[in-house]
Amino acid sequence: MPKESKSQLRERASAVAAFLADEYPEATTALDHRSAFELLIATILAAQCTDARVNMVTPALFRRWPDARAMALAGQEEMEEAVRSTGFFRNKAKNVIATSKRLVEMHGGEVPATMEELTALPGVARKTANVVLGTWFGKPAIPVDTHVTRLTGRLELTRETDPVRIEHDLMVLLPEKEWTYTSHALIWHGRKICKALRPNCPACGLRPDCPWPSR
């Protein structure tokens, strides 16, 4: 594709978002949850792990420790065993216990609804905070995971590789009301079509707006 002006890039980003809205009208997080707390803990566990695996672990986890007050009292070893199959289980166990304690001590056991308060919790980086803010609280947020990074790079919506810079570039290109949904839809498209190793370009409805197949 020839070099685009900023307005042309916004138009193409809008076309991408419109296609995704038609293709994946129900796109949202794949992590099963019934509360902000469950979504927060599940997202912490999803680091370097598939959502499907996390969804296998969390039903028993939340039956045993259903809220922040209960999880704050969990022992390190028993939590490690409960989350072992999600990988990096020692650090994840430490973080979910510490986060639960912080929620009880600082927020009355409730999950806060601001970026600053969420990222102050142990194990909660900006991407995790954006998942909670956008999915549960309905605030404009752009979670940037590996799928979003890959697709926005292939689509040349950004030349950045740092998640925070990608997030900021997408904020400029898309209306606030589309931020969270478009991020989820990009993830769905990445899992279904635009895979890391073998993207199915012939079956991709974004092909007219994507420079990748011509490489």
VENFEN-V100824 format. One record per pair of residues at least 24 apart in sequence whose ideal C-beta (glycine too) atoms are under 6 Angstrom apart, sorted by sequence separation. I is the first residue (numbers start at 1). J is the second residue. D is the distance in whole Angstrom. If there is no record, write none. Layout:
# VENFEN-V100824
i,j,d
I,J,D
I,J,D
This chain:
# VENFEN-V100824
i,j,d
38,62,6
98,122,4
99,123,6
113,137,5
142,167,5
95,122,5
72,100,4
95,123,3
142,170,5
57,86,6
71,100,4
72,101,4
37,67,6
37,68,6
54,86,6
68,100,4
72,104,5
68,103,4
69,104,6
148,183,6
151,186,5
68,104,5
140,176,4
49,86,4
142,179,5
45,83,6
49,87,5
148,186,5
48,87,5
140,179,5
141,180,5
151,190,5
48,88,6
69,109,5
143,183,5
147,187,4
45,86,5
68,109,5
142,183,5
147,190,3
151,194,5
134,180,3
45,92,6
44,95,6
44,96,6
41,96,5
155,210,5
156,211,5
154,212,4
40,111,5
37,111,5
36,111,4
44,123,5
43,128,5
43,131,5
40,132,5
39,132,6
39,136,5
36,136,5
29,135,5
13,157,6
28,184,5
27,184,4
27,185,4
13,173,4
17,178,5
24,185,5
27,188,5
10,173,6
24,188,5
17,182,5
20,185,4
19,205,5
19,206,6
16,209,6
15,209,5
12,209,5
1,211,5
